[in-house]
């Protein structure tokens, strides 16, 4: 969409056909038209003031108004050969945001249309044909003027380009709100100036300021207008005070001088506000106080006919103000600059010998912000030899300084010699007086109302530039916010819908992994225990083997080594279960990682955690750097040297060797005499060796270890008692022989193979007994299955928690993005509507100002 920023105003061309300066031509119709225009302009002032007030409030409460900068682009060969629209391209940027830049087309206002700025991409398609019909003569302002502010201009040139104090380096450091505050000050100054304009328009009198450079002949010119020598005149600069000349009628018809007291509001009827003096004392007062900043009220009688007098014109009250020279010193120059804001008409006196100095150019440029028409007096013209050259050079400078004055140069620019006018008749000066009277008295809509309408035109131009550029920003933010919403909202909805699925999947992965490792550990350890019960190693690994039989003399060490080997095999089974749990856990962690890649949106950082399987089941380190083992209620809970806690091969109670590791009497008894036999799968044949084992076992059941001294003595005593019986003596020899033969056969033949089975059964029985005492979770298999499962669940729960947290944080971030984008969309949409409304209101005010400007 095209976003206009400059007000529409008809071209204020050459003045209307002027009425003659005679008061008789000030008909009642002209006065009524002036009053109508004045009222319309006052309404426009009030409306503009309301717009500025709303702009300040909007800047403070709703939108930080950005200060735009428009830079001319160097035209390319293609652009130079295309339509004139190309030459109006500008680069729009903002000093507080170097990243923003848009190509726009600036269209200066012409008759009946607005001055506008549009995005180049839109203008190329929609407005290019219109450019062909535009005529430079219809322009209200030049393309260069259309690209800058008039009233709201901020001086942001803080240093040379490329230096550390350059605008780009320093202004970029300012916050948007800081520049907005600077802009707010400019707007406030404009509001205050509107109040001054209102007071000036409502004032029925007209103030005419006569100013110029030193020795330009201002005082001589004023004396020539008055028809008498009143102002002090010298070859040296002499006027340092503001001398306001009024008609003596305003002072009761009395000619005199009032010296105003500083800091007191002047009143002609209150002598406490001024000091009286005669006109004859004016020269002395000015000379004695040339370094003081005085304001003098001079009341004069002008006996001339009202048709020839400017003061005694019989129409309106006129005050003629003779100001100090501009370039006398900075203080006086500043006072003249400030005073011109209170003036209706500026009569600028320039020496034909020096033309316009730098001070004069600066003053005229400053005054042109409000006063499109200036009354230029080129004094001392008769002393110039090459008058044509002087006229040409002066008019060329005026064309640059005040284009409207140049357009109406015939009435507003006069080449005279004020000194010759005092000494005698000077037709050129008489023409000047007639034109000035007509400009001040007859063309009051131009002299008194035009400055206000010119200021309003430029002020509204600045308002439209400001709101138009900010409307582009608002539209850009609105489009970006909507794009962000379209991009992020589906992602957020997808995440909301998949959150429950993700959590359920993670819980399933966690449960499946823990359950799988638990069941596998149970399966592996149960099988290992069964193998040990059969006298085999729990797992077949090269590092653990059964010892070889050393012979009868090393039987006891053999039993101990067998027990240790079987226990080590069970610990190795635990280690194997842990290794398989690591594999299962790694697979589950990889599954969780894939779930993260599937459910986490793009741009979200993935987990940097690296799963190290070897860290599972590692021993805890206390504050002193010592390994801490874990043991639950005296039973094994870990994998010994391969993991946490104490292994079976390191438990003293499990390593303790007894005689029953050689002869398992209880087992043999139930094998041969039990009703249900043994629950073992072994097929044991009844033999003499078996009976010998039962008999020998029965003897050792009396007490102590089988080969202990006490047991031996008690055995001998019992045997002796038994031999006292005659029947017993008869069977003693055969029985003892059989026992001796069985024992010998056992130790020689069966012992190497039965010891592992005997020790294995006892280990299995010990583990079973602990399980009965501590329950399933306290048993060897159950405790390790629970521990391995718990370790797996801990790792998977940590991975799942990390993914859930990242998913939650990502979803919250997307939620904030959507909420922020929606807030930006709402704010930008509101701002765009508000800026368009301001443009509409400014357009209505512009129509009122247009009627006044063309009057």
Protein Blocks (a to p, Z undefined) as FASTA:
>chain_A
ZZdfbdcddddddddddddfbfklmcfklmmmmmmmmmmmmmmmmmmmmmmmmmmmmmmm
moccdddddddddddfklmmmcfklmmgccdddfklmkbccddddddddehiacddddfk
lmmmmmmmmmmmpcfklpmbdfklmmpcfklpccfbfbdehiakbfklmmmmpcfklmmm
mmmmmmmmmmmmmmmmmmmmmpmbdcddddddehklmmmmmmmmnopafbccdfbdfbfb
dcddddfklnoopacdddddehiacdfklmklpccddfklmmmmmmmmmmbccddddddd
dfbdfklpmklnolaccdddddddfklpmmlmmmmmmmmmmpfbdcddddfklmpafklm
mmmmmmmmmmmbacdddehklmpmblmlmmmmmmmmmmmmmmmlmmmmmmmpccddfklm
mnmccfklmmmmmmmmmmmmmmmmlmmmmmmmmmmmmmmmmmmmmmmmmmmmmmmmmmmm
mmmmmmmmmmmmmmmmmmmmmmmmmmmmmmmmmmmmmmmmmmmmmmmmmmmmnopafbac
fkbccdddebjklmmmmmmmmmmmmmmmmmmmmmmmmmmmmmmmmmmmmmmmmmmmmmpc
ghiacdfbdcdfklgopacddfkopacdddeehiafbehjmlghjdfklcfklmpccfkl
mmcfklmmmmmmmmnlpfbfbdcdddfklmmmmmmmmmmmngojfkbmklmmmmmmmmmm
mmmpmklmmmmmmmmmmmmmmmmmmmmmmmmmmmmmmmmmmmmmmmmmmmmmnojmlmmk
lmmmmmmmmmmmmmmmmmmmmmmmmmmmmmmmmmmmmmmmmmmmmmmmmmmmmmmmmmmm
mmmmmmmmmmmmmZZ
